[in-house]
Amino acid sequence: MAENYFKKYPDTKGFFGAYGGAFIPPQLEDEMQKINDAYFSISKSHKFISELRSIRKHYQGRPTPVYYCNRLSEKYGGRIYLKREDLNHSGAHKLNHCMGEALLAKYMGKKKLIAETGAGQHGVALATAAAYFGLECEIHMGEVDMAKEHPNVVRMEILGAKVVPATHGLKTLKEAVDSAFGAYLEDPITTIYCIGSVVGPHPFPMMVRDFQRVVGIEARDQFMEMTGELPDAVSACVGGGSNAMGIFSAFMDDEECSLYGVEPSGRSLDPGEHAATMTLGKPGIIHGFKCYMLQDDQGEPAPVYSVASGLDYPGVGPEHSMLKDLGKVHYEHVSDKECIDAFYELSRLEGIIPALESAHAVAHALKYAKNNPQKSILVNLSGRGDKDIDFVVDTYGLPS
């Protein structure tokens, strides 16, 4: 995409078209402005960029590879490729922006990182970044998700983070965000809220997208080197949408490349049984920003559900909301069953156990490959499934 897109979106008030902004309490306005100012000064400096590049290469293990799924492609047709973010240190794409946010916090003189997490991947990544930089870390996680994703809770604690359970409401991701915001409000001076996706008040949707752009930059060059052409399609799961914005950012100006954001339709499209925000949501305000949102009759965030704890959020990134309206990205949905089937297919045919979040994008790719046997699709495999294996086997059993 032309560089001027990234200078145009968001605008100076943090809007991507009609979405985004910063609908926050007055006591946070000054702090958000300080973060915004620091991002545009510190993070654009040669010293910051050099340090972040060194971290990505020598600590995170970037670049992550693009891999051709030979057996999966033979079975389903088409040509299926994976951008292997599951091989990024800590097991997911999340470390890309966590190291950037933590480095920014260090330059700003912050002492503590606060965040929410759903599946635990963002929490593990931020705890990793905090350990690397010698900062305190506090992660808020829904009580339901803590039980479901117990291995990641243990990882966060081993890394030195304090894990705070969110015990109200549905006790999942939305409630974890509520809890983390409340903790941040108590001391915004010495702490920084490191939001886990391209959501929240400005400047976080912009910052997280920019730190995740490395995924798309690498993937585009790697795919061209492997095949001599661009993929016909790019697929990524969408909850808040950070991994999707990361890979989409490199292909949005290519008309020959179709982009697919894949969200969870859960058990059904009945209320409370899914988190298909782009399919059934409408514009609203949640957690300090405007976006497509699943709402109840009073306009409040509706109850949501997904087998993937990282996708069960009633909102979505404001940039995704704009891209939906512009028709730049196609947003489709995948059910729990399709997700679990894809989880096992990738595991048994390619020896790669995906995160349940990523398995949604894999499921979409299998359908795309069946319907487009002459075309290629690049999937952002945003995380590995170590965290999910106990839950999947206990709940669904092993396939026969």
C-alpha positions as CSV (number, residue, x, y, z in Angstrom):
1,M,0.0,0.0,0.0
2,A,1.2,3.5,-0.7
3,E,2.9,5.1,2.2
4,N,0.5,8.0,2.3
5,Y,-2.3,5.6,3.5
6,F,-0.5,5.2,6.8
7,K,-0.1,9.0,7.1
8,K,-3.7,9.5,6.3
9,Y,-5.2,6.9,8.6
10,P,-5.8,7.6,11.3
11,D,-6.3,11.3,11.2
12,T,-5.0,13.6,14.0
13,K,-7.9,12.8,16.3
14,G,-7.4,9.0,15.8
15,F,-10.3,8.3,13.4
16,F,-10.3,5.8,10.6
17,G,-13.1,7.3,8.6
18,A,-16.1,7.3,11.0
19,Y,-14.4,4.9,13.5
20,G,-11.8,5.2,16.3
21,G,-11.2,8.3,18.3
22,A,-10.7,8.6,22.1
23,F,-13.8,8.6,24.2
24,I,-12.0,8.6,27.6
25,P,-12.3,10.1,31.0
26,P,-10.8,13.7,31.3
27,Q,-8.1,12.4,33.7
28,L,-6.7,10.2,30.9
29,E,-6.7,12.8,28.1
30,D,-3.3,14.3,29.1
31,E,-1.7,10.8,29.5
32,M,-3.0,9.6,26.1
33,Q,-1.6,12.8,24.5
34,K,1.8,12.1,26.1
35,I,1.8,8.6,24.7
36,N,0.8,9.9,21.3
37,D,3.5,12.5,21.4
38,A,6.1,10.0,22.6
39,Y,5.2,7.6,19.8
40,F,5.6,10.2,17.1
41,S,9.0,11.4,18.5
42,I,10.7,8.5,20.3
43,S,9.6,5.7,18.1
44,K,10.6,7.4,14.9
45,S,14.1,8.0,16.1
46,H,17.1,6.0,14.7
47,K,18.0,4.8,18.2
48,F,14.5,3.4,18.9
49,I,14.2,1.8,15.5
50,S,17.6,0.2,15.7
51,E,17.0,-1.2,19.1
52,L,13.6,-2.7,18.0
53,R,15.1,-4.2,14.9
54,S,17.8,-5.8,17.0
55,I,15.3,-7.2,19.4
56,R,13.2,-8.6,16.5
57,K,16.2,-10.3,14.9
58,H,18.2,-11.5,17.9
59,Y,15.5,-12.1,20.6
60,Q,12.2,-12.7,18.8
61,G,13.7,-14.8,16.0
62,R,12.4,-12.7,13.1
63,P,11.8,-13.0,10.3
64,T,9.3,-15.9,10.7
65,P,9.1,-18.1,7.6
66,V,6.3,-18.6,5.1
67,Y,5.6,-22.3,4.7
68,Y,3.8,-24.2,1.9
69,C,1.3,-26.8,3.1
70,N,2.0,-29.6,0.7
71,R,-0.3,-32.3,2.1
72,L,-3.1,-29.9,3.1
73,S,-3.0,-28.5,-0.4
74,E,-3.1,-32.0,-2.0
75,K,-6.2,-32.9,0.0
76,Y,-8.2,-29.7,-0.3
77,G,-6.9,-28.2,-3.6
78,G,-5.4,-24.9,-4.3
79,R,-2.1,-23.8,-2.8
80,I,-2.2,-23.1,0.9
81,Y,0.7,-21.2,2.6
82,L,1.2,-20.2,6.2
83,K,3.0,-17.1,7.6
84,R,4.4,-18.9,10.7
85,E,3.9,-16.4,13.5
86,D,3.5,-19.4,15.8
87,L,7.3,-19.5,15.5
88,N,7.7,-16.0,16.9
89,H,9.2,-16.1,20.4
90,S,6.5,-16.7,23.0
91,G,4.3,-18.5,20.4
92,A,2.3,-15.8,18.7
93,H,2.3,-12.5,16.8
94,K,1.6,-10.6,20.0
95,L,5.3,-10.1,20.9
96,N,5.7,-7.8,17.8
97,H,3.7,-5.0,19.4
98,C,4.4,-5.9,23.1
99,M,8.2,-5.4,22.6
100,G,7.4,-2.1,20.8
101,E,5.0,-0.9,23.5
102,A,7.4,-1.9,26.3
103,L,10.3,-0.2,24.6
104,L,8.2,2.9,24.3
105,A,7.3,2.6,28.0
106,K,11.0,2.3,28.9
107,Y,11.8,5.5,26.9
108,M,8.9,7.3,28.6
109,G,10.2,6.3,32.1
110,K,7.2,4.1,32.9
111,K,7.6,1.5,35.7
112,K,4.8,-0.9,35.1
113,L,2.9,-2.5,32.2
114,I,-0.8,-3.3,32.5
115,A,-2.9,-5.2,30.0
116,E,-5.8,-7.5,29.4
117,T,-5.6,-10.9,27.8
118,G,-8.1,-13.4,26.4
119,A,-6.4,-16.6,25.3
120,G,-3.3,-15.5,27.3
121,Q,-1.1,-15.0,24.3
122,H,-0.9,-11.2,24.7
123,G,-0.4,-11.7,28.4
124,V,2.5,-14.0,27.9
125,A,4.0,-11.7,25.3
126,L,3.7,-8.7,27.6
127,A,5.1,-10.6,30.6
128,T,8.0,-11.6,28.3
129,A,8.6,-8.0,27.3
130,A,8.4,-6.8,30.9
131,A,11.0,-9.4,32.0
132,Y,13.2,-8.4,29.1
133,F,13.1,-4.7,30.1
134,G,13.0,-5.2,33.8
135,L,9.5,-3.7,34.3
136,E,6.6,-4.7,36.5
137,C,3.7,-6.4,34.8
138,E,0.0,-6.9,35.7
139,I,-2.3,-8.9,33.5
140,H,-6.1,-9.0,33.8
141,M,-7.8,-12.1,32.6
142,G,-11.3,-13.4,32.8
143,E,-11.8,-16.2,35.3
144,V,-13.4,-18.4,32.7
145,D,-10.4,-17.9,30.4
146,M,-8.0,-18.5,33.2
147,A,-9.4,-22.0,33.7
148,K,-9.6,-22.7,30.0
149,E,-6.1,-21.4,29.1
150,H,-4.3,-22.5,32.3
151,P,-0.9,-23.2,30.7
152,N,-0.7,-19.5,29.7
153,V,-1.6,-18.4,33.2
154,V,1.3,-20.4,34.5
155,R,3.7,-19.0,31.9
156,M,2.8,-15.5,32.8
157,E,3.4,-16.2,36.5
158,I,6.7,-17.9,35.8
159,L,7.7,-14.8,33.8
160,G,7.0,-12.7,36.9
161,A,3.6,-11.1,36.0
162,K,0.8,-10.7,38.4
163,V,-2.4,-12.3,37.0
164,V,-5.6,-10.6,38.2
165,P,-8.8,-12.5,37.6
166,A,-11.8,-10.6,36.2
167,T,-14.8,-12.0,38.1
168,H,-17.7,-10.0,36.9
169,G,-20.1,-10.5,33.9
170,L,-19.2,-13.4,31.6
171,K,-15.7,-13.4,33.1
172,T,-14.0,-13.4,29.6
173,L,-12.2,-10.9,27.4
174,K,-14.5,-7.9,27.6
175,E,-14.5,-8.1,31.4
176,A,-10.7,-8.4,31.4
177,V,-10.5,-5.1,29.5
178,D,-12.9,-3.5,31.9
179,S,-10.7,-4.6,34.8
180,A,-7.4,-3.6,33.2
181,F,-8.8,-0.1,32.4
182,G,-9.9,0.3,36.0
183,A,-6.4,-0.6,37.2
184,Y,-4.8,1.8,34.8
185,L,-7.0,4.7,35.9
186,E,-5.6,4.3,39.4
187,D,-2.1,5.3,38.3
188,P,-1.7,6.4,34.7
189,I,1.5,8.4,35.6
190,T,3.9,5.5,36.3
191,T,2.1,2.8,34.4
192,I,1.1,2.3,30.8
193,Y,-1.8,0.3,29.4
194,C,-0.4,-1.9,26.7
195,I,-3.5,-2.8,24.7
196,G,-3.4,-6.3,23.2
197,S,-4.9,-5.5,19.8
198,V,-5.8,-2.7,17.3
199,V,-8.5,-1.5,19.6
200,G,-9.0,1.0,22.4
201,P,-8.6,4.8,22.4
202,H,-6.2,6.6,20.1
203,P,-3.2,6.2,19.7
204,F,-3.3,2.4,20.4
205,P,-5.1,1.1,17.2
206,M,-2.4,3.0,15.2
207,M,0.5,2.0,17.4
208,V,-0.3,-1.7,17.4
209,R,-1.0,-1.8,13.7
210,D,2.3,-0.1,13.0
211,F,4.3,-2.5,15.2
212,Q,2.5,-5.5,13.5
213,R,3.2,-4.3,10.0
214,V,6.5,-6.3,10.1
215,V,4.3,-9.4,9.5
216,G,3.0,-8.1,6.2
217,I,6.3,-6.7,5.1
218,E,8.0,-10.0,5.6
219,A,5.2,-12.1,4.2
220,R,5.0,-10.1,0.9
221,D,8.7,-10.4,0.2
222,Q,8.8,-14.0,1.2
223,F,5.8,-15.0,-0.9
224,M,7.2,-13.2,-3.9
225,E,10.6,-14.9,-3.5
226,M,9.0,-18.3,-3.2
227,T,6.5,-18.0,-6.1
228,G,7.3,-15.0,-8.2
229,E,3.8,-13.6,-7.7
230,L,1.5,-12.3,-5.0
231,P,-1.0,-14.6,-3.3
232,D,-4.6,-14.6,-4.7
233,A,-5.9,-14.3,-1.2
234,V,-4.8,-13.6,2.3
235,S,-6.7,-14.8,5.3
236,A,-6.4,-13.9,9.0
237,C,-8.6,-14.4,12.1
238,V,-10.3,-11.3,13.5
239,G,-11.2,-10.7,17.2
240,G,-9.8,-7.2,17.8
241,G,-7.8,-7.8,14.7
242,S,-4.1,-7.1,15.3
243,N,-2.7,-10.1,13.4
244,A,-5.0,-9.4,10.5
245,M,-4.0,-5.7,10.2
246,G,-0.4,-6.7,10.4
247,I,-0.5,-8.9,7.4
248,F,-3.3,-7.1,5.5
249,S,-1.3,-3.8,5.6
250,A,1.1,-5.1,2.9
251,F,-1.5,-6.1,0.4
252,M,-4.4,-3.6,0.6
253,D,-3.2,-1.8,-2.5
254,D,-3.2,-5.0,-4.6
255,E,-6.5,-5.4,-6.4
256,E,-5.5,-9.0,-7.5
257,C,-5.2,-10.1,-3.9
258,S,-8.4,-10.6,-2.0
259,L,-8.3,-10.1,1.8
260,Y,-10.4,-12.2,4.2
261,G,-11.0,-11.4,7.9
262,V,-12.4,-14.5,9.6
263,E,-14.4,-14.1,12.8
264,P,-16.1,-16.7,15.0
265,S,-19.7,-17.7,14.5
266,G,-19.4,-20.0,17.5
267,R,-22.2,-22.4,18.2
268,S,-24.7,-20.5,16.0
269,L,-25.6,-16.9,15.0
270,D,-28.1,-16.7,17.7
271,P,-27.5,-13.9,20.3
272,G,-24.8,-14.8,22.8
273,E,-23.7,-17.8,20.8
274,H,-21.0,-16.1,18.7
275,A,-18.7,-13.1,18.3
276,A,-19.4,-12.3,14.6
277,T,-19.1,-8.6,15.1
278,M,-18.6,-7.7,11.4
279,T,-21.5,-9.9,10.3
280,L,-24.1,-8.8,12.8
281,G,-22.8,-5.8,14.6
282,K,-23.5,-2.1,14.1
283,P,-21.5,1.1,15.0
284,G,-21.2,1.8,18.7
285,I,-18.7,2.9,21.4
286,I,-16.8,0.4,23.6
287,H,-13.7,0.9,25.7
288,G,-13.0,4.4,24.5
289,F,-13.4,4.0,20.8
290,K,-16.0,3.7,18.0
291,C,-16.3,0.6,16.0
292,Y,-18.7,-2.1,14.8
293,M,-20.0,-3.7,17.9
294,L,-22.4,-6.5,18.9
295,Q,-25.1,-4.7,21.0
296,D,-28.1,-5.6,23.1
297,D,-31.4,-3.8,23.0
298,Q,-30.1,-0.9,25.1
299,G,-27.1,-0.4,22.9
300,E,-24.7,-1.9,25.4
301,P,-22.1,-4.5,24.5
302,A,-23.9,-7.8,23.9
303,P,-22.7,-11.2,25.5
304,V,-20.4,-13.0,23.1
305,Y,-18.9,-16.5,22.8
306,S,-16.2,-18.3,20.9
307,V,-14.3,-21.5,21.4
308,A,-11.3,-19.3,20.9
309,S,-10.8,-17.1,24.0
310,G,-8.8,-14.5,22.0
311,L,-11.8,-13.8,19.7
312,D,-14.7,-13.5,22.1
313,Y,-14.9,-9.7,22.0
314,P,-18.0,-7.7,21.1
315,G,-16.1,-5.0,19.3
316,V,-13.4,-4.9,16.6
317,G,-10.6,-2.6,15.6
318,P,-11.7,0.8,14.1
319,E,-9.5,0.3,11.0
320,H,-11.2,-3.0,10.3
321,S,-14.6,-1.2,10.7
322,M,-13.5,1.3,8.0
323,L,-12.1,-1.3,5.7
324,K,-15.5,-3.2,5.9
325,D,-17.3,-0.1,4.8
326,L,-14.8,0.6,2.0
327,G,-15.1,-3.0,0.8
328,K,-11.3,-3.4,1.0
329,V,-11.6,-6.6,3.2
330,H,-14.2,-9.4,3.1
331,Y,-15.3,-10.4,6.5
332,E,-16.5,-14.0,6.9
333,H,-17.3,-16.3,9.8
334,V,-16.3,-19.8,10.8
335,S,-18.1,-22.0,13.4
336,D,-16.6,-23.8,16.4
337,K,-16.9,-27.1,14.6
338,E,-15.1,-25.9,11.5
339,C,-12.4,-24.4,13.7
340,I,-11.9,-27.7,15.6
341,D,-11.8,-29.7,12.4
342,A,-9.2,-27.4,10.9
343,F,-7.2,-27.6,14.2
344,Y,-6.9,-31.3,13.8
345,E,-6.4,-31.2,10.0
346,L,-3.4,-28.9,10.2
347,S,-2.0,-30.9,13.1
348,R,-2.2,-34.3,11.5
349,L,-1.4,-33.4,7.9
350,E,1.4,-30.9,8.5
351,G,2.6,-31.5,12.0
352,I,1.6,-27.9,13.1
353,I,-0.7,-27.5,16.1
354,P,-2.4,-24.1,15.6
355,A,-4.0,-21.8,18.2
356,L,-7.8,-22.0,18.1
357,E,-7.8,-18.4,17.0
358,S,-5.6,-19.1,14.1
359,A,-7.5,-22.3,13.3
360,H,-10.5,-20.1,12.3
361,A,-8.3,-18.6,9.4
362,V,-7.1,-22.1,8.5
363,A,-10.7,-23.3,8.3
364,H,-11.6,-20.5,5.9
365,A,-8.5,-21.3,3.8
366,L,-9.6,-24.9,3.5
367,K,-13.0,-23.8,2.1
368,Y,-11.3,-21.3,-0.2
369,A,-9.0,-23.9,-1.5
370,K,-11.8,-26.3,-2.3
371,N,-13.7,-23.6,-4.2
372,N,-10.6,-22.2,-5.9
373,P,-8.4,-25.1,-6.9
374,Q,-6.1,-23.0,-9.2
375,K,-5.5,-20.2,-6.7
376,S,-3.2,-19.6,-3.7
377,I,-4.0,-18.4,-0.3
378,L,-1.7,-17.1,2.4
379,V,-2.9,-17.6,6.0
380,N,-1.5,-15.7,8.9
381,L,-1.0,-18.5,11.4
382,S,-1.0,-16.1,14.3
383,G,-0.2,-18.5,17.2
384,R,0.6,-22.0,18.2
385,G,-1.9,-24.2,20.0
386,D,0.1,-25.5,23.1
387,K,-2.3,-23.4,25.2
388,D,-5.4,-25.1,23.7
389,I,-4.5,-28.8,23.6
390,D,-5.9,-29.8,27.0
391,F,-9.2,-27.9,26.4
392,V,-9.6,-29.3,22.9
393,V,-9.0,-32.9,23.9
394,D,-11.1,-32.7,27.1
395,T,-14.0,-31.0,25.3
396,Y,-14.0,-32.6,21.8
397,G,-11.8,-35.7,22.2
398,L,-9.4,-37.0,19.6
399,P,-10.6,-37.7,16.1
400,S,-11.0,-41.3,15.1
